[in-house]
């Protein structure tokens, strides 16, 4: 064919931008799970990563409803703002919420309080029991590879054995967006649609999609005290010692978890745009900066993964 002066100009190929590419990949992963597994569940705590993951799941099946339940492993030491957000979201979207309560396990003697008062490490057994009791064979988690070194080597489809444990030597290669969901009876797969996202990607996506979050992600005044280089909120689950000074400071939270081990950061970022600017300038991940449970040892997260957590 000869191109003449009257022929229309060739249109440039459409290319997805960074956020569009990440969104497309995550939606593909979520739909792939629905095609391969019988009883998926999405871990939903009300934290920003699980909120984004739920938003992606809604997009993946729109205009239909999200076709699987959500599961929260409740330590009993959660921020009230996060629990209120969780419950409001479940009501608004008509989701089925399953709650695995650490407090129930402590009350009946299956678990014992830790000496340091932190309950995040106690989540493993309630999580595994909930997976087994409900027969969940795929569990969506909001883990990202940029958060922590144990998560950096995680697959998108992470096989767990019949005890819920993770063996790094027993993971499958993932080439060309092909995911292997094969598993034997009793095994299940943890799935991480946000694996390739960064904290900055998450916040830019929240801004673009206008996703609501719990208020503590934005700057507010709160009574805090410093312990081991972190600012902990004064409350029932984090009590200052006589040597620790309580001060009212302008803070926000980069991640949310057990109140006794999740620190705040001083910040004036009171909207999404300001948070994006702040995150773009930081050189420490949110878990590295504000989660005491990850500082227990060099291999704290990997040890918990091997036991069956996350």
Buried (B, 14 or more C-beta within 10 A) or exposed (E): EEEEEEEEEEEEEEEEEEBEEBBEBBBBBBEBBBEBBEBBBBBBBBBBBBBBBBBBBBEBBEEEEBEBBBBBBBBBBBBEBBBEBBEEBBEEEEBEBBEBBBBBBBEEEEBEEEEEBBBBBBBBBBBBBBBBEBEBBBBBBBBBBBBBEBBEEBBBBBBBBEEBBBEEEEBBEEEEEEBBBEBEEEBBBBBBBBBBBBBBBBBBBBBEEEBEBBBBBBBBEBEBBBBEEBBBBBBEBBEBEEEEEEEEBBBBBBBBBBBBBBBBBEBEBBEBEBBBEBBEEEEEBBBBBBBBBBBBEEEBBBBBBBBBBB
